[in-house]
């Protein structure tokens, strides 16, 4: 995967300390990365990808963002970009809600839900595996 011509990974994180850490970690591993601090910026990025038929390899999104909910954003875009992998990051206080809502969704490739804080090495492990297909 790690090819400069490959589809990018979109990182949606409002924390100005964490977002650059994730972005730089992935870039050091030769992934192309587009970073967004808001749902609005991510929506514009994914709509452009959809229009140009160039879906991202993956979307990594925080759940609690200042202008929206990352889980709602996943629900809105996962069916529109079915080949993209999704990783949702959540604080422990929100994990139960996120997991129960994801369990009720049908017809979408299920996201991987990770609890913050987590080791960035987990991202490499995630992206080197083949995604499971939800039937």
Backbone torsions as a table, in degrees:
resi	resn	phi	psi	omega
1	UNK	NA	-46.5	-168.9
2	UNK	-62.9	81.9	-177.2
3	UNK	-134.8	135.1	-176.3
4	UNK	-62.9	-21.9	177.6
5	UNK	-90.7	-3.7	-177.4
6	UNK	-75.3	163.7	177.9
7	UNK	-61.0	145.3	-175.5
8	UNK	-80.4	168.5	168.1
9	UNK	-104.3	128.9	178.1
10	UNK	-98.4	125.1	179.3
11	UNK	-110.0	121.9	179.4
12	UNK	-116.1	105.5	-176.5
13	UNK	-152.3	126.7	-178.6
14	UNK	-86.3	-15.0	-179.3
15	UNK	-73.6	114.6	-175.8
16	UNK	-69.6	-9.7	174.0
17	UNK	-93.7	-40.8	-176.4
18	UNK	-77.0	-42.1	-177.0
19	UNK	-55.5	-50.4	179.2
20	UNK	-62.5	-32.5	177.7
21	UNK	-62.4	-47.2	-179.8
22	UNK	-63.5	-47.5	-177.7
23	UNK	-60.0	-48.9	-178.5
24	UNK	-66.5	-37.9	177.3
25	UNK	-58.2	-47.7	-179.1
26	UNK	-68.5	-39.6	179.1
27	UNK	-64.8	-37.1	177.0
28	UNK	-63.3	-22.0	177.5
29	UNK	-97.1	16.6	173.1
30	UNK	72.4	18.5	172.8
31	UNK	-83.5	144.5	169.3
32	UNK	-81.2	135.6	-175.4
33	UNK	-132.8	136.4	171.0
34	UNK	-115.0	122.8	-178.4
35	UNK	-106.3	139.7	-179.1
36	UNK	-133.1	137.7	179.3
37	UNK	-96.4	-10.4	-176.9
38	UNK	-139.3	162.8	173.6
39	UNK	-63.1	-39.8	-179.0
40	UNK	-58.6	-45.6	178.8
41	UNK	-65.4	-40.5	179.6
42	UNK	-67.0	-40.2	178.7
43	UNK	-59.8	-45.8	178.8
44	UNK	-61.4	-41.7	179.2
45	UNK	-63.1	-46.8	-176.9
46	UNK	-73.6	-33.0	176.2
47	UNK	-65.8	-38.7	176.5
48	UNK	-64.8	-43.1	177.8
49	UNK	-60.6	-40.1	179.3
50	UNK	-65.5	-43.8	-178.7
51	UNK	-65.9	-33.8	-178.4
52	UNK	-95.1	5.5	179.4
53	UNK	56.3	39.9	177.3
54	UNK	-127.7	73.0	-177.4
55	UNK	-65.4	150.4	176.5
56	UNK	-68.5	152.9	173.2
57	UNK	-61.8	-41.5	-178.1
58	UNK	-154.6	158.4	173.3
59	UNK	-126.2	125.0	175.7
60	UNK	-110.1	117.3	-175.7
61	UNK	-129.9	135.8	167.9
62	UNK	-68.0	154.4	176.9
63	UNK	-83.2	-51.4	-176.0
64	UNK	-90.7	99.5	179.4
65	UNK	-116.7	153.4	-173.6
66	UNK	-62.7	-27.3	-177.4
67	UNK	-113.4	19.2	177.1
68	UNK	162.1	-179.5	-177.1
69	UNK	-105.7	124.9	-179.6
70	UNK	-60.6	-31.0	178.0
71	UNK	-68.1	-44.1	176.2
72	UNK	-61.5	-38.0	178.6
73	UNK	-64.6	-43.1	175.9
74	UNK	-57.7	-48.0	-178.8
75	UNK	-60.4	-40.2	-178.8
76	UNK	-68.4	-33.6	-172.4
77	UNK	-108.5	-21.0	-174.9
78	UNK	-60.6	-38.4	179.5
79	UNK	-74.3	-24.8	179.5
80	UNK	-80.2	-23.5	179.9
81	UNK	-128.0	65.9	-171.1
82	UNK	-65.4	-17.0	-179.8
83	UNK	-88.8	-7.4	-177.9
84	UNK	-85.9	138.5	174.1
85	UNK	-82.9	150.6	-179.5
86	UNK	-126.8	134.0	173.4
87	UNK	-124.3	122.6	177.8
88	UNK	-107.5	128.9	-179.1
89	UNK	-105.5	133.2	-177.9
90	UNK	-141.7	148.4	170.6
91	UNK	-74.7	158.1	-177.0
92	UNK	-55.4	-31.9	-178.1
93	UNK	-65.2	-19.7	-174.5
94	UNK	-109.7	-5.5	-172.3
95	UNK	-59.2	-44.9	-177.1
96	UNK	-62.5	-44.6	178.4
97	UNK	-60.7	-46.5	-177.5
98	UNK	-63.7	-47.4	-179.1
99	UNK	-62.8	-40.6	-179.2
100	UNK	-69.8	-36.5	177.9
101	UNK	-69.6	-41.3	178.8
102	UNK	-63.4	-36.5	-179.4
103	UNK	-62.4	-23.3	-177.9
104	UNK	-90.8	-7.7	-177.3
105	UNK	-79.2	141.1	178.8
106	UNK	-124.4	146.8	173.5
107	UNK	81.1	6.2	178.4
108	UNK	-115.9	146.2	170.9
109	UNK	-62.8	120.3	-174.4
110	UNK	-66.2	141.6	177.2
111	UNK	-77.8	158.0	168.8
112	UNK	-88.3	132.5	-179.7
113	UNK	-109.3	122.9	179.6
114	UNK	-119.0	142.7	179.7
115	UNK	-93.4	129.0	176.6
116	UNK	-82.8	144.5	-4.3
117	UNK	-77.7	156.3	177.9
118	UNK	-143.9	160.4	177.8
119	UNK	-74.5	133.6	178.7
120	UNK	-63.0	-23.1	176.4
121	UNK	-59.4	-25.8	177.4
122	UNK	-58.5	-36.9	179.8
123	UNK	-62.9	-43.3	177.6
124	UNK	-60.2	-44.2	179.2
125	UNK	-61.7	-41.1	179.8
126	UNK	-62.3	-47.3	-173.5
127	UNK	-78.9	-11.1	175.7
128	UNK	-91.5	-6.8	177.5
129	UNK	-95.9	158.4	174.2
130	UNK	-82.0	139.6	179.4
131	UNK	-71.5	149.1	174.0
132	UNK	-82.2	141.2	179.4
133	UNK	-97.9	127.5	178.3
134	UNK	-86.7	128.8	-179.4
135	UNK	-104.3	NA	NA
